[in-house]
C-alpha cells in the first residue's frame, strides 16, 4: 500500500506536467506593464501565465509529499546537465543587483527557480510523469491545431486569445499576416514549435512502441492531425527542427532500438508516404498562406524569402554584439536585454523589444554573461553527445530516444529564434522536455553483461551495466 506521501507526490507530478502542456495558455493578467517599453506584454512587464500558477502549486504539493516519503530521494541527473542549469539560475538570481531593471530580473529569476524545481520533480518522477505529460500535450496541441486551421480557413482571428492568438486589430496582426498572427511571441514560431514537439512525440510512440492496431492507428492519426496543424501555423524553424528530430530518431531506431528493423522500416515508410502526400497537398491547397502579405507557405522556403529572413536575423545578431561586449563577464541581467538596447540607443531597439535576438546562444551571453552562455552551450552539447555515443549502440532504451526528439526541436529552434529562452511557452517546454529526457536516461533498463565483462567481473557476480553507456 502506498505511503501517505505518494498521493501528494502524484498530484504534484500531474500539476507539473499540466504546467508544461499549458505553457502556451495565458491568463493575461499583467501586474506591472509599461506600454512604452514594448509592443507586447511578454517583454513589457511581468505577466502571470496558467503554467506559472500550476507550477507553483504543483511544486509545493510535490515537496510536501516528498517530505512525507523519507525513502524517496531527489534525483538531479548527470552533472553535465544539472550544473549548467543551476549556474543559469544562480547568475539570473544574482543579476538583479546590477540589472538596469531589477524588477524584471527578479521576476525572471523567480521563474527559473520554479523551473529548476520542476526539473528535479520530473527527473525524479519521470515514469510517473510520462502519461499525464503526453496526454496534456496532446490535448493542448489539438486545440492549437483546431485554432490554426480555423484561422487559415477564415483568414482572421477566431477570438481564442487564451491560446495566444492575436486580435484582428492588434498591431502585429497585419504585419505578420492574418493566418500566421498566432502565438505569444507575436509570430507563428512558438505555436508551431509546440506542435512540432507533440508531433515528434507521437512519431516516437508510433515508431518504437509495440501496441495493438487500434492504438497504432490512433497514434498515426494524431501524428497526421498535428502535422496538418503545423502546416497551418507554418514556421520554417519549427518545421526544419521537426524534420531533423524525426530523422535522427529514425536513424537511431534503426541503429540500436529493441524494435525489429523490419518493423521500423515499415513504419518509417508509412510516415514518409503521409508527409509526401501532405507536401503535395500543401503545394495545391497552400495551407501556409500568409494572407495580407500574399506569401504562401511554399514560397516561404524560396531562396529570396529565406535570404530576407536571414538578413533580419543578422540585424538582430549585430544589435546584440555591443551589449555582449559591454557586459561580457556578468551579463546585463535576466530579462534585461531589451532594456539594454534602449540604454545604448540601438537603432534596433524598437524591433528587438518585440522579438529579442533570433539566437538563444547570443541572448544568454547578453543576459547572464560568459558563465551563463557557456552553461547554455553545455546543455546543448549533452543530448548531441548522447546521440553521437549511441549512433552505433546495439541497445538503448526507447524512452530516452522518444524524449530526445522534443529536445532536438527546441535546440534547433534556439539557433533561429529566442523562444526557448525568452517566451513562456518556449522556456517551460525547454526545461520540461530536458527533464523528461534526463529522467529517461536515469531509468534506462540494464543491458546484459557481455562475455568480456562477465569474465572480468567474475562468474558469481550479478552486476548489470546501464544501457547506452
C-alpha positions in Angstrom: 0.0 0.0 0.0 1.5 3.4 -1.0 2.6 5.7 1.9 0.9 8.9 2.8 3.3 10.9 0.8 2.6 9.1 -2.5 -0.7 10.8 -3.2 0.5 14.5 -2.9 3.6 13.5 -5.0 1.4 12.1 -7.7 -0.8 15.2 -7.7 2.3 17.4 -7.8 3.6 15.5 -10.8 0.3 15.9 -12.7 0.3 19.6 -12.0 3.9 20.0 -13.2 3.0 18.1 -16.4 0.0 20.3 -16.9 2.2 23.3 -16.4 4.4 22.2 -19.2 1.5 21.5 -21.5 -0.3 24.8 -20.8 2.8 26.9 -21.3 1.1 28.4 -24.3 -2.0 29.3 -22.4 -2.2 32.8 -20.8 -4.2 34.3 -18.1 -3.1 37.7 -19.5 -3.0 39.2 -16.0 -0.4 42.0 -16.2 0.8 43.0 -12.8 3.3 45.6 -14.0 3.0 46.9 -17.5 4.9 49.7 -19.2 3.5 50.3 -22.7 6.4 52.5 -23.7 8.8 49.6 -23.1 7.4 47.3 -25.7 4.7 46.5 -28.2 3.9 43.2 -26.4 3.2 42.5 -22.8 5.6 39.5 -22.8 8.5 41.9 -22.9 6.9 44.9 -21.4 6.0 43.7 -18.0 5.5 40.7 -15.8 2.7 38.5 -17.0 1.2 35.6 -15.0 0.5 32.5 -17.1 -1.5 29.4 -16.3 1.7 27.4 -16.2 3.1 29.7 -13.5 0.2 29.0 -11.2 0.1 25.3 -11.9 3.9 25.0 -11.4 3.9 26.9 -8.1 1.1 24.8 -6.7 2.4 21.6 -8.1 5.9 22.1 -6.6 4.5 22.9 -3.2 2.3 19.8 -3.2 5.0 17.5 -4.5 7.6 18.6 -2.0 5.1 18.1 0.8 4.7 14.6 -0.4 8.4 14.1 -0.7 8.8 15.3 2.9 6.3 12.7 4.0 8.2 10.0 2.0 11.5 9.7 3.8 12.7 6.9 1.5 12.3 8.9 -1.7 15.5 10.6 -2.9 15.7 13.6 -5.1 17.4 13.0 -8.5 19.3 15.6 -10.4 20.5 13.7 -13.4 24.1 13.9 -14.8 26.2 16.7 -13.6 26.9 17.8 -17.1 23.2 18.8 -17.4 22.2 19.8 -13.9 25.2 22.0 -13.0 24.8 24.3 -16.1 21.1 24.6 -15.3 21.9 25.5 -11.7 24.6 28.0 -12.9 22.0 29.8 -15.1 19.5 30.0 -12.2 22.2 31.3 -9.8 23.5 34.0 -12.2 20.0 35.1 -13.0 19.1 35.4 -9.3 22.2 37.5 -8.6 21.7 39.7 -11.7 19.0 41.8 -10.0 21.9 43.5 -8.2 23.2 45.1 -11.4 20.4 44.8 -13.9 19.0 48.1 -15.3 15.5 46.8 -14.5 15.9 45.0 -11.2 12.2 44.1 -11.1 12.2 42.3 -14.4 15.5 40.5 -13.4 14.0 39.4 -10.1 10.8 38.2 -11.8 12.8 36.2 -14.4 14.9 34.7 -11.7 11.9 33.6 -9.7 10.6 31.8 -12.7 13.8 30.0 -13.2 13.8 28.9 -9.6 10.4 27.4 -10.3 11.8 25.8 -13.5 14.7 24.1 -11.7 12.3 22.8 -9.1 10.1 21.4 -11.9 13.2 19.8 -13.4 14.0 18.0 -10.2 10.5 16.8 -9.8 10.2 15.5 -13.4 13.6 13.8 -13.3 12.8 12.2 -10.0 9.3 11.0 -11.2 9.9 10.6 -14.9 8.0 7.3 -15.2 5.0 8.6 -13.2 5.0 11.9 -15.2 5.1 10.3 -18.7 1.3 9.6 -19.1 0.0 12.9 -17.8 2.7 14.8 -19.7 1.9 13.1 -23.0 -1.9 13.4 -22.6 -1.8 17.1 -21.6 0.5 17.9 -24.5 -1.9 16.2 -26.9 -5.0 18.0 -25.6 -3.4 21.4 -25.9 -1.8 20.6 -29.3 -5.1 19.5 -30.6 -6.7 22.8 -29.5 -3.8 24.7 -31.3 -4.4 22.6 -34.4 -8.1 23.5 -34.5 -7.5 27.2 -33.9 -4.7 27.3 -36.6 -6.9 25.5 -39.2 -9.9 27.7 -38.5 -7.7 30.8 -38.6 -6.4 29.8 -42.0 -9.8 28.9 -43.3 -11.4 32.2 -42.2 -8.4 34.4 -42.8 -8.8 36.1 -39.5 -8.6 35.6 -35.7 -11.4 33.5 -34.2 -11.2 35.0 -30.7 -9.3 32.4 -28.7 -6.8 34.8 -27.1 -6.1 32.4 -24.2 -4.1 30.3 -26.7 -2.0 33.3 -27.7 -4.0 34.2 -30.8 -3.7 37.9 -31.6 -6.8 40.0 -32.0 -7.6 41.2 -35.6 -7.0 44.8 -34.6 -3.6 44.1 -32.9 -0.6 45.9 -34.3 1.2 42.7 -35.3 -1.8 41.1 -36.9 -1.5 42.7 -40.3 2.3 42.9 -40.1 2.7 39.1 -39.7 -0.2 38.2 -42.0 -3.6 37.1 -41.0 -3.4 33.3 -40.9 0.0 33.5 -39.1 -0.8 36.0 -36.5 -0.7 33.4 -33.8 1.5 32.9 -30.7 2.6 34.9 -27.7 5.9 36.0 -29.3 3.8 37.8 -32.0 4.9 35.3 -34.5 4.0 31.7 -35.5 7.2 30.1 -34.2 6.1 29.4 -30.6 2.9 27.6 -31.5 4.4 25.7 -34.5 7.3 24.7 -32.2 4.8 23.4 -29.6 3.0 21.4 -32.4 6.4 20.1 -33.7 7.3 18.8 -30.2 3.9 16.9 -29.9 4.2 15.6 -33.4 7.7 14.3 -32.7 6.4 12.5 -29.6 3.6 10.9 -31.5 6.1 9.8 -34.2 8.3 8.3 -31.5 5.4 6.3 -30.0 4.3 5.1 -33.4 7.8 4.1 -34.4 9.1 2.5 -31.3 6.3 1.1 -29.2 4.5 -2.2 -29.7 0.7 -1.9 -29.4 -2.5 -3.2 -30.9 -3.7 -2.0 -34.3 -6.2 0.4 -32.7 -3.6 2.2 -30.6 -1.1 2.2 -33.5 -3.8 3.7 -35.8 -4.7 6.4 -33.2 -1.0 7.3 -32.8 -0.6 7.7 -36.6 -3.8 9.7 -36.9 -2.6 12.0 -34.1 0.8 12.4 -35.9 -1.1 13.3 -39.1 -3.5 15.8 -37.5 -0.8 17.7 -35.6 1.4 17.8 -38.7 -1.5 19.4 -40.6 -1.7 22.0 -37.7 2.0 22.7 -38.1 1.5 23.4 -41.8 -1.4 25.7 -41.0 0.7 27.6 -38.5 3.8 27.4 -40.7 7.2 28.3 -39.1 10.3 27.5 -41.1 12.5 27.0 -38.0 9.9 24.7 -36.3 9.4 22.6 -39.4 13.1 22.2 -40.0 13.6 21.3 -36.3 10.8 18.7 -36.7 12.4 17.2 -39.7 15.8 16.9 -38.1 14.3 15.4 -34.9 12.3 12.6 -36.7 15.3 11.9 -39.0 17.7 11.4 -36.0 15.1 9.3 -34.2 14.5 7.1 -37.2 18.3 6.7 -37.7 18.9 5.7 -34.1 15.9 3.4 -34.1 17.4 1.5 -37.0 20.8 1.5 -35.3 20.0 0.4 -31.8 16.5 0.2 -30.6 14.8 -3.0 -29.4 12.2 -2.8 -32.1 12.9 -5.1 -35.1 14.4 -3.4 -38.1 11.8 -4.7 -40.4 9.0 -3.0 -38.4 11.0 0.2 -38.1 11.5 0.4 -41.9 7.8 -0.3 -42.4 6.7 2.4 -40.0 9.2 4.9 -41.4 7.8 4.2 -44.9 4.2 4.9 -43.8 5.3 8.2 -42.2 7.3 9.2 -45.4 4.2 8.5 -47.5 2.0 10.6 -45.3 4.5 13.5 -45.3 4.9 13.3 -49.0 1.1 13.5 -49.6 0.8 16.5 -47.3 3.6 18.3 -49.1 1.8 17.7 -52.4 -1.5 18.9 -50.8 0.3 21.9 -49.4 1.5 22.9 -52.9 -2.0 22.6 -54.3 -4.1 23.9 -51.4 -1.5 26.2 -49.8 -2.4 25.8 -46.1 0.5 28.0 -45.1 -0.8 31.2 -46.9 0.1 34.4 -45.1 -2.9 36.5 -46.1 -2.1 40.2 -46.2 1.5 39.6 -47.2 0.4 37.4 -50.1 3.3 34.9 -49.3 2.4 31.2 -49.5 3.8 28.6 -47.1 5.7 27.0 -50.0 7.1 30.4 -51.1 8.5 30.9 -47.6 11.1 28.3 -48.5 12.2 30.0 -51.7 15.8 31.4 -51.7 14.5 35.0 -51.7 12.3 34.7 -48.6 14.9 32.6 -46.7 17.5 35.3 -47.5 15.2 38.0 -46.3 14.5 36.2 -43.1 18.3 35.6 -42.6 19.0 39.3 -43.1 16.6 40.2 -40.2 18.4 37.6 -38.1 21.8 39.2 -38.9 20.5 42.6 -37.9 19.5 41.1 -34.5 22.9 39.4 -34.2 24.7 42.7 -34.8 22.5 44.6 -32.3 23.5 42.1 -29.6 27.2 42.4 -30.1 27.7 45.8 -28.2 25.5 44.5 -25.3 27.6 41.3 -25.0 30.9 43.2 -25.3 29.9 45.8 -22.6 28.6 43.1 -20.2 30.8 40.1 -21.1 31.6 38.9 -17.6 28.2 39.1 -15.8 25.7 40.0 -18.5 23.2 42.8 -18.5 20.7 40.8 -16.2 18.0 38.3 -16.6 15.2 39.6 -18.9 17.0 42.9 -19.4 18.3 42.6 -23.0 15.5 44.8 -24.4 16.2 47.5 -21.8 20.0 47.3 -22.5 19.3 48.1 -26.2 17.3 51.1 -25.2 20.1 52.3 -22.8 22.7 52.1 -25.6 20.4 53.8 -28.1 20.4 51.0 -30.5 18.6 51.6 -33.8 17.2 48.1 -33.5 15.8 48.7 -30.0 12.2 49.1 -31.0 12.2 46.0 -33.3 14.2 43.7 -30.9 11.9 44.7 -28.0 9.2 42.7 -29.7 11.3 39.7 -30.5 14.8 39.6 -28.9 17.8 38.1 -30.7 16.9 35.2 -33.0 19.5 33.1 -31.3 19.5 31.8 -27.7 23.3 31.5 -27.6 23.7 35.2 -28.1 20.8 36.1 -25.8 22.2 34.0 -22.9 25.7 35.6 -23.3 24.0 39.1 -23.3 21.8 38.5 -20.3 23.8 36.2 -18.0 27.3 36.7 -19.2 30.1 34.3 -20.1 29.3 31.7 -17.4 25.6 31.6 -18.4 26.4 31.5 -22.1 28.8 28.6 -21.6 26.3 26.8 -19.4 23.8 27.0 -22.3 26.3 25.6 -24.7 27.0 22.7 -22.2 23.2 22.0 -22.1 23.1 21.9 -25.9 26.0 19.6 -26.1 24.6 17.0 -23.7 21.9 15.5 -25.9 24.1 15.7 -29.0 26.8 13.8 -27.2 24.3 11.1 -26.3 23.2 10.8 -29.9 26.8 10.5 -31.1 27.6 8.0 -28.4 24.6 5.8 -29.3 24.8 6.1 -33.1 26.3 2.6 -33.2 25.0 1.2 -29.9 23.4 -2.2 -30.2 20.9 -1.4 -27.5 19.4 1.6 -25.7 16.1 2.3 -24.0 13.4 3.6 -26.3 12.1 6.0 -23.7 15.3 8.0 -24.0 15.1 8.2 -27.8 11.4 9.3 -27.6 12.2 12.3 -25.3 15.4 13.4 -27.1 13.3 14.2 -30.1 11.5 17.2 -28.5 14.8 18.4 -27.0 16.2 18.5 -30.6 13.3 20.5 -31.8 13.9 23.1 -29.1 17.7 23.2 -29.6 17.3 23.7 -33.3 14.7 26.5 -32.6 17.2 28.1 -30.3 19.6 28.6 -33.3 17.0 30.7 -35.1 14.7 32.2 -32.5 14.6 33.3 -28.9 11.6 31.2 -28.0 13.3 28.5 -25.9 14.7 31.3 -23.6 12.5 34.4 -23.9 8.9 33.3 -24.2 6.8 31.4 -21.7 5.9 28.5 -24.0 9.4 28.0 -25.1 11.2 28.2 -21.8 8.8 26.0 -19.9 8.9 23.4 -22.7 12.7 23.6 -22.7 13.1 22.8 -19.0 10.3 20.3 -19.1 11.4 18.3 -22.2 15.0 18.3 -21.0 13.9 17.0 -17.6 11.9 14.1 -19.2 14.9 13.2 -21.3 17.3 13.2 -18.4 14.7 11.2 -16.3 14.6 8.6 -19.1 18.4 8.4 -19.0 18.2 7.5 -15.3 15.6 4.8 -15.8 17.2 3.1 -18.8 16.8 -0.6 -18.3 20.1 -2.5 -17.8 21.7 -4.2 -20.8 23.0 -7.8 -20.5 26.6 -8.1 -19.4 28.9 -9.1 -22.3 31.1 -12.2 -22.2 34.2 -10.0 -21.8 32.6 -8.0 -18.9 31.4 -11.3 -17.3 34.9 -12.7 -17.3 36.4 -9.5 -15.8 33.7 -9.3 -13.1 33.6 -13.0 -12.2 31.2 -15.9 -12.5 29.3 -15.2 -9.4 28.6 -11.5 -10.0 25.1 -10.2 -10.8 26.1 -6.7 -11.7 24.2 -5.2 -14.6 25.5 -2.2 -16.5 23.3 0.7 -17.7 22.3 0.6 -21.4 23.7 3.2 -23.8 26.9 4.0 -21.9 
